[in-house]
Amino acid sequence: MSAAIQLSGIESPETTVRYDRPQLIGFIADARTEEVLRDGLPPDLEMELRRGGVRTAITAMQKQMTPRVLIIDLSGEDQPLSALSELAHVVEPDVCVLLIGDNASVDFYREVTRGLGAAEYLTKPLTRDVVARHFLKFMEGSRRASAATPGRRAISISGSRGGSGATTIAVNLAWHLGVVMRRHTVLLDPDIQLGTAALLLNVQQGTGLRMALETPDRIDALLAERAALPAGDRLHVLASEEKLDVPFRPAAGAASPLLNALRKRYNFVVADVPPDPEPLYRDLLGAVDQRVLVTLPTLPAVRDTLRLLSLPSGQGQMERPIIILNRNGLPGGLNKREVETALKMKVDVVIPDQPRQIGSASTMGEPAIMSSSSFRSAVVELARQVAFTGLLDSADADHHGLQPAKRRGLKALLGGGK
C-alpha cells in the first residue's frame, strides 16, 4: 500500500480528473459511527455509507469503480495491516483513504499513515467535531474546515430558555477542564448585571469585564488575564456584577477581540451565553468554535430550541450545535424519544433530573460533578465532544473522584501532520 495509497486526496495538475468516479464511499461497522459521520460531513456531500469493514471493502472494490475518497472502519479486524495491503491492490492509486478504528496506540497510527500511506486515522468513539476537523479537509471542494488552533477552543453554553440549567453546566464543564483535566480554562459570563456563573463557584467578581466590553480597542491578553479571577490553579472566572440602574452599552464587535485575547492566554474559554437576542450575545455565539444548546423536556423549551437552531452557524463552526437534554425524567415532561422526534435529530448528551443534588451544590457554591456521578458522567461526555478531553491524560483526575482519561498518542489526538 505504500505506493498505492497517497497521503492526500488532492490531485496534481498533471492528473487526469475522472468526473464519473463516486465522491465518497464508506464501509462502517456500526450504526452510531455512521450517524456521526453523516452529522460531521456536509449534507450536500455525495456519500454512500455501507455496513461492513475492510474485508467488505476489498470485495466491493474488486467489482466497482474506486471513489475519490474511501472511508474504512477497521474495528474488530484481527489483521488490519495485511487487510489494508490487500485493499491497496484493488483500488486506484490516487484514492484518498481515511481510516477509523478501535486501536488507539500511536505506533498503529504511524504505521497506517506514514507506513501504509492512509491520509488519516481516527479512533472511536468519534464525534461530529472530530470528523469535521480531520476528515473534512480531504473532501473535494470543502470550505468548512475549522480555523481554530488545536487546544485553544472557545465554547458557548446557552439554554433554550431561562431555567434550562445552562449556567450550571457551563460552570461544571469549566471546572472539569480546568481543575480535573488541568487545562488552562476561563469561565466567561458576559451578563454583567444578572449573571450567576461566578456565584456558583463562590468566586468574587471583578470589574474589568465591563471596561473590556465597552472599549474593545483596549483589549489585550494582559487585560483579560488581570480581569479574570482565580477559582483554581488553572481555572479563572471572568465576570462582573454591575448595578442594575447603571446603563451598560457594550461596543459593537466587542465579542471577537475579547475571545481572541482569551485564546492567547487559555486553552479553553467556556462562555455562559444567555439566549436573549442581545447583539453581544449573538456576536459571541458567532465567534466561538463550538456552540452547545441546553434544552428541557418541555414543549416551550423544545420550541425555543428549534428557533435557536435556525440561527446561522459562525465561520468554522459545525452546522448545528451540540444538544444537551437536561433534567431527563422530569415529572410530567416529555421523554427523550419525544424530544428527539420534535427536534428531528438525536440529542448528544442526556442529564437526568436531579433537583436535590444539583440545587444543594449550587447553594454551597460547589461543582455538582463532585456530588453526582451521573451528572459528572454527562459533563465528561460533553467535554469529550467539545474539546477532545476523552483522549487526554490527567494526572490529578483521581484526586477529584474521577477516573483518569485513557492514555492515547498525540498523533491520534490531533490527527495532524504526517
C-alpha positions as CSV (number, residue, x, y, z in Angstrom):
1,M,0.0,0.0,0.0
2,S,2.9,2.3,0.5
3,A,2.9,3.1,-3.2
4,A,-0.8,2.6,-3.9
5,I,-2.5,4.9,-1.3
6,Q,-1.4,8.5,-1.3
7,L,-1.1,10.8,1.7
8,S,-3.8,13.2,0.5
9,G,-6.7,13.2,-1.9
10,I,-5.5,16.4,-3.7
11,E,-4.9,15.7,-7.3
12,S,-1.8,17.2,-9.1
13,P,-2.3,19.4,-12.1
14,E,-0.9,16.6,-14.3
15,T,-3.5,14.1,-13.1
16,T,-6.4,13.4,-15.4
17,V,-9.6,14.0,-13.4
18,R,-12.3,11.4,-13.9
19,Y,-15.6,13.1,-13.1
20,D,-17.5,9.8,-13.3
21,R,-15.9,8.5,-10.1
22,P,-18.0,8.4,-6.9
23,Q,-17.0,11.2,-4.5
24,L,-17.1,9.2,-1.2
25,I,-17.8,5.6,-0.2
26,G,-17.5,4.4,3.3
27,F,-17.6,0.9,4.9
28,I,-18.7,1.4,8.5
29,A,-19.1,-1.3,11.2
30,D,-21.8,0.2,13.3
31,A,-24.8,2.5,13.1
32,R,-23.6,5.0,15.7
33,T,-20.4,5.7,13.8
34,E,-22.3,6.0,10.6
35,E,-24.6,8.6,12.2
36,V,-21.7,10.6,13.5
37,L,-20.1,10.6,10.0
38,R,-23.3,11.9,8.4
39,D,-23.6,14.6,11.0
40,G,-19.9,15.7,10.7
41,L,-19.7,15.8,6.9
42,P,-21.6,18.4,4.8
43,P,-25.2,17.3,3.9
44,D,-24.6,18.2,0.3
45,L,-21.6,15.8,0.0
46,E,-22.3,12.9,-2.3
47,M,-21.5,10.0,0.0
48,E,-22.5,6.3,0.2
49,L,-22.0,4.6,3.6
50,R,-22.3,0.8,3.7
51,R,-22.3,-1.6,6.6
52,G,-19.0,-3.6,6.8
53,G,-15.3,-3.3,7.3
54,V,-12.1,-3.6,5.3
55,R,-12.9,-7.1,4.1
56,T,-16.2,-5.9,2.7
57,A,-14.4,-3.0,1.1
58,I,-11.9,-5.3,-0.6
59,T,-14.7,-7.4,-2.1
60,A,-16.6,-4.4,-3.2
61,M,-13.7,-2.5,-4.8
62,Q,-12.8,-5.6,-6.9
63,K,-16.1,-5.1,-8.7
64,Q,-16.7,-1.4,-8.9
65,M,-15.0,1.9,-9.6
66,T,-12.8,3.3,-6.9
67,P,-14.2,6.5,-5.3
68,R,-12.1,9.7,-4.8
69,V,-12.4,9.2,-1.0
70,L,-12.7,5.8,0.7
71,I,-13.5,5.6,4.4
72,I,-12.7,2.2,6.1
73,D,-13.7,1.0,9.5
74,L,-11.0,-1.3,10.9
75,S,-12.8,-2.1,14.2
76,G,-12.7,-5.8,15.1
77,E,-10.3,-6.7,12.3
78,D,-7.6,-9.2,13.5
79,Q,-5.1,-8.4,10.9
80,P,-5.8,-4.8,9.8
81,L,-2.3,-4.1,8.3
82,S,-2.4,-7.1,6.0
83,A,-6.0,-6.4,5.1
84,L,-5.1,-2.8,4.1
85,S,-2.2,-4.1,2.0
86,E,-4.8,-6.3,0.1
87,L,-7.0,-3.3,-0.3
88,A,-4.2,-1.4,-2.0
89,H,-4.1,-3.9,-4.8
90,V,-7.8,-3.4,-5.7
91,V,-8.2,0.4,-5.6
92,E,-6.8,3.1,-7.9
93,P,-3.5,4.6,-6.9
94,D,-4.8,8.2,-6.3
95,V,-7.6,7.2,-3.9
96,C,-7.7,9.1,-0.6
97,V,-8.1,6.5,2.2
98,L,-9.5,7.7,5.6
99,L,-9.4,5.1,8.4
100,I,-11.3,4.7,11.7
101,G,-10.9,2.0,14.3
102,D,-10.5,1.0,17.9
103,N,-6.7,0.7,18.1
104,A,-5.5,3.8,20.0
105,S,-1.8,3.2,20.0
106,V,0.5,5.8,18.5
107,D,2.5,3.1,16.8
108,F,-0.5,1.8,14.9
109,Y,-1.3,5.4,13.9
110,R,2.2,5.9,12.5
111,E,2.1,2.6,10.7
112,V,-1.2,3.2,8.8
113,T,-0.4,6.8,8.0
114,R,3.3,7.0,7.4
115,G,4.0,3.4,6.7
116,L,0.9,2.4,4.6
117,G,0.1,5.9,3.3
118,A,-3.5,6.4,4.6
119,A,-4.4,10.1,4.7
120,E,-5.8,10.0,8.2
121,Y,-6.8,7.6,11.1
122,L,-9.2,8.4,13.9
123,T,-10.0,6.3,16.9
124,K,-13.5,5.5,18.2
125,P,-15.8,6.8,19.6
126,L,-16.0,9.6,17.0
127,T,-17.7,12.9,17.5
128,R,-19.1,15.2,14.8
129,D,-16.5,17.8,15.6
130,V,-13.6,15.4,15.3
131,V,-14.9,14.2,11.9
132,A,-15.3,17.7,10.6
133,R,-11.8,18.8,11.8
134,H,-9.9,15.9,10.5
135,F,-11.8,14.4,7.6
136,L,-13.4,17.4,6.0
137,K,-10.2,18.8,4.6
138,F,-9.9,15.8,2.3
139,M,-13.3,16.3,0.7
140,E,-13.1,17.9,-2.7
141,G,-14.5,21.4,-2.7
142,S,-14.8,21.6,1.1
143,R,-14.8,25.1,2.6
144,R,-15.8,24.4,6.1
145,A,-12.6,23.3,7.8
146,S,-12.2,24.9,11.2
147,A,-9.6,27.6,11.5
148,A,-9.3,27.2,15.3
149,T,-6.0,26.3,16.8
150,P,-6.0,22.8,18.4
151,G,-6.2,23.1,22.1
152,R,-7.4,26.7,22.1
153,R,-11.2,26.4,22.0
154,A,-14.0,28.8,22.8
155,I,-17.2,27.1,23.7
156,S,-20.6,28.7,24.3
157,I,-23.3,27.1,26.6
158,S,-26.8,28.5,26.1
159,G,-30.1,27.4,27.4
160,S,-33.1,27.3,25.1
161,R,-34.9,29.4,27.7
162,G,-34.4,30.7,31.2
163,G,-34.0,27.9,33.8
164,S,-32.6,25.3,31.4
165,G,-29.6,24.8,33.6
166,A,-27.1,26.2,31.1
167,T,-25.1,28.1,33.7
168,T,-24.8,25.1,35.9
169,I,-23.5,23.0,33.0
170,A,-21.1,25.8,31.9
171,V,-19.7,26.1,35.4
172,N,-19.2,22.3,35.8
173,L,-17.7,22.0,32.3
174,A,-15.2,24.7,33.1
175,W,-14.4,23.1,36.4
176,H,-13.8,19.7,34.7
177,L,-11.5,21.2,32.1
178,G,-9.5,23.5,34.5
179,V,-9.4,21.6,37.8
180,V,-9.7,17.9,36.8
181,M,-8.1,17.9,33.3
182,R,-5.6,20.6,34.3
183,R,-6.1,22.7,31.2
184,H,-5.8,26.5,31.5
185,T,-9.5,27.4,31.4
186,V,-11.5,30.6,31.8
187,L,-15.3,30.8,32.5
188,L,-16.7,33.8,30.8
189,D,-20.1,35.3,32.0
190,P,-21.0,38.2,29.7
191,D,-24.2,39.0,31.6
192,I,-22.5,41.6,33.9
193,Q,-25.7,42.6,35.7
194,L,-27.6,39.3,36.3
195,G,-25.1,36.6,35.6
196,T,-24.6,33.9,38.3
197,A,-21.7,31.8,37.0
198,A,-19.2,33.2,39.5
199,L,-21.6,32.8,42.3
200,L,-21.9,29.1,41.6
201,L,-18.2,28.8,42.2
202,N,-18.1,31.1,45.2
203,V,-15.8,33.5,43.4
204,Q,-15.6,37.2,44.0
205,Q,-16.5,39.1,40.7
206,G,-14.1,41.7,39.3
207,T,-14.7,44.9,37.4
208,G,-12.5,44.6,34.3
209,L,-15.0,42.8,32.1
210,R,-17.2,45.9,31.7
211,M,-14.3,48.0,30.5
212,A,-13.2,45.3,28.1
213,L,-16.7,45.1,26.5
214,E,-17.2,48.9,26.4
215,T,-13.7,49.7,25.0
216,P,-12.7,46.6,22.9
217,D,-9.8,48.6,21.3
218,R,-8.1,48.4,24.7
219,I,-8.5,44.6,25.0
220,D,-5.3,42.6,25.1
221,A,-4.2,39.3,26.7
222,L,-2.8,41.1,29.7
223,L,-6.1,42.9,30.4
224,A,-8.0,39.7,30.0
225,E,-5.7,37.9,32.4
226,R,-5.9,40.7,35.1
227,A,-9.6,40.9,34.9
228,A,-10.2,37.2,35.4
229,L,-10.1,36.0,39.0
230,P,-8.9,32.5,40.1
231,A,-11.3,29.7,41.0
232,G,-8.5,27.2,41.0
233,D,-4.9,26.7,39.9
234,R,-5.8,26.6,36.2
235,L,-9.4,27.9,36.3
236,H,-10.3,31.5,36.2
237,V,-13.6,33.3,36.1
238,L,-14.2,36.5,34.0
239,A,-17.4,38.0,35.3
240,S,-18.8,41.2,36.9
241,E,-21.7,42.3,39.0
242,E,-22.8,45.8,37.9
243,K,-25.6,47.9,39.3
244,L,-29.0,47.4,37.6
245,D,-29.7,51.2,37.4
246,V,-26.4,51.9,35.5
247,P,-26.8,51.6,31.8
248,F,-24.5,49.1,30.1
249,R,-23.7,49.5,26.4
250,P,-21.1,47.1,25.1
251,A,-19.4,48.3,21.9
252,A,-20.3,46.8,18.6
253,G,-18.0,44.0,17.7
254,A,-16.5,43.5,21.2
255,A,-17.0,39.8,21.3
256,S,-14.3,38.8,18.8
257,P,-11.4,40.8,20.3
258,L,-12.3,39.6,23.7
259,L,-12.3,35.9,22.7
260,N,-9.1,36.3,20.7
261,A,-7.4,37.8,23.7
262,L,-8.6,35.0,26.0
263,R,-7.5,32.4,23.4
264,K,-3.9,33.7,23.7
265,R,-3.9,33.0,27.5
266,Y,-6.2,30.0,27.9
267,N,-6.6,26.6,26.3
268,F,-10.4,26.7,26.8
269,V,-12.9,29.5,27.0
270,V,-16.3,28.4,28.3
271,A,-18.8,31.2,27.8
272,D,-22.2,31.1,29.6
273,V,-24.2,32.9,26.9
274,P,-27.9,33.8,27.6
275,P,-30.4,33.1,24.9
276,D,-31.6,36.7,24.8
277,P,-31.4,38.5,21.4
278,E,-28.8,41.0,22.6
279,P,-26.2,41.9,19.9
280,L,-23.3,41.0,22.3
281,Y,-24.7,37.5,22.9
282,R,-25.4,36.9,19.2
283,D,-21.8,38.0,18.4
284,L,-20.4,35.6,21.0
285,L,-22.4,32.7,19.5
286,G,-21.0,33.5,16.1
287,A,-17.4,33.9,17.3
288,V,-17.0,30.7,19.4
289,D,-15.6,27.5,17.9
290,Q,-18.4,25.3,19.3
291,R,-22.0,26.1,20.4
292,V,-23.9,24.0,22.9
293,L,-27.6,24.3,23.4
294,V,-29.3,23.1,26.6
295,T,-33.0,22.1,26.4
296,L,-35.6,20.8,28.9
297,P,-38.1,18.0,28.2
298,T,-41.0,20.5,27.8
299,L,-42.8,21.8,24.8
300,P,-41.8,25.5,25.3
301,A,-38.1,24.5,25.7
302,V,-38.2,22.3,22.5
303,R,-39.9,25.1,20.6
304,D,-37.3,27.6,21.6
305,T,-34.5,25.1,20.8
306,L,-35.8,24.8,17.3
307,R,-35.8,28.6,17.0
308,L,-32.2,28.8,18.2
309,L,-31.2,26.0,15.8
310,S,-32.3,28.2,12.9
311,L,-29.6,30.8,13.7
312,P,-26.8,30.7,11.2
313,S,-23.6,29.0,12.3
314,G,-20.4,31.0,12.6
315,Q,-17.4,30.6,10.4
316,G,-15.7,27.2,11.0
317,Q,-18.5,26.0,13.3
318,M,-20.4,22.8,12.9
319,E,-23.7,23.2,11.1
320,R,-25.6,22.5,14.3
321,P,-24.8,22.9,18.0
322,I,-24.3,20.1,20.4
323,I,-27.7,19.4,22.0
324,I,-28.0,18.6,25.7
325,L,-31.3,17.3,27.1
326,N,-31.2,18.4,30.8
327,R,-33.5,17.1,33.5
328,N,-34.5,14.0,31.6
329,G,-37.2,12.2,33.5
330,L,-38.8,15.5,34.7
331,P,-42.2,14.6,36.2
332,G,-44.8,15.5,33.6
333,G,-42.2,16.2,31.0
334,L,-41.5,14.7,27.6
335,N,-39.4,11.6,27.3
336,K,-36.1,11.5,25.3
337,R,-37.7,9.9,22.3
338,E,-40.4,12.6,22.1
339,V,-37.9,15.4,22.4
340,E,-35.8,13.9,19.6
341,T,-38.9,13.4,17.4
342,A,-39.9,17.0,17.9
343,L,-36.3,18.3,17.2
344,K,-36.0,15.8,14.2
345,M,-32.5,15.0,15.5
346,K,-30.8,13.0,18.3
347,V,-29.6,14.7,21.4
348,D,-25.9,14.4,22.1
349,V,-25.8,14.4,25.9
350,V,-28.5,13.4,28.4
351,I,-28.6,14.6,32.0
352,P,-31.1,13.0,34.4
353,D,-33.4,15.1,36.6
354,Q,-31.6,15.5,40.0
355,P,-33.0,18.7,41.5
356,R,-31.9,17.9,45.1
357,Q,-28.2,17.2,44.3
358,I,-27.8,20.0,41.8
359,G,-29.7,22.5,43.9
360,S,-27.6,21.6,47.0
361,A,-24.3,22.1,45.1
362,S,-25.5,25.4,43.8
363,T,-26.4,26.6,47.3
364,M,-23.0,25.6,48.6
365,G,-21.1,27.2,45.7
366,E,-19.6,23.8,44.8
367,P,-19.4,22.0,41.4
368,A,-22.2,19.5,41.1
369,I,-19.9,17.0,39.5
370,M,-18.4,16.4,42.9
371,S,-21.6,15.1,44.4
372,S,-23.4,13.4,41.5
373,S,-21.9,10.6,39.5
374,S,-24.5,10.7,36.7
375,F,-24.1,14.4,36.3
376,R,-20.3,14.0,36.3
377,S,-20.6,11.4,33.5
378,A,-22.6,13.7,31.4
379,V,-20.1,16.6,31.8
380,V,-17.2,14.3,31.0
381,E,-19.0,13.2,27.8
382,L,-19.7,16.8,26.9
383,A,-16.1,17.7,27.5
384,R,-15.1,14.8,25.2
385,Q,-17.3,16.1,22.4
386,V,-16.4,19.8,22.6
387,A,-12.7,19.6,23.5
388,F,-11.5,16.0,22.8
389,T,-10.7,15.6,26.5
390,G,-11.6,12.0,26.4
391,L,-8.3,11.5,24.6
392,L,-6.2,13.4,27.1
393,D,-4.4,12.4,30.3
394,S,-5.0,13.9,33.7
395,A,-2.6,13.0,36.5
396,D,-4.9,14.7,39.0
397,A,-8.2,13.1,38.0
398,D,-8.1,10.6,40.8
399,H,-7.8,13.4,43.3
400,H,-11.2,14.7,42.3
401,G,-13.1,11.4,42.3
402,L,-12.7,10.8,38.5
403,Q,-11.1,8.1,36.6
404,P,-8.1,9.3,34.6
405,A,-8.6,9.5,30.9
406,K,-7.2,6.6,28.9
407,R,-3.7,7.3,27.5
408,R,-3.6,8.0,23.8
409,G,-1.0,9.2,21.4
410,L,-0.7,12.8,20.5
411,K,-1.0,12.0,16.8
412,A,-4.3,10.2,17.4
413,L,-5.5,13.3,19.4
414,L,-4.6,15.9,16.8
415,G,-4.8,13.9,13.6
416,G,-2.1,16.3,12.5
417,G,0.8,16.4,10.0
418,K,2.5,13.3,8.9
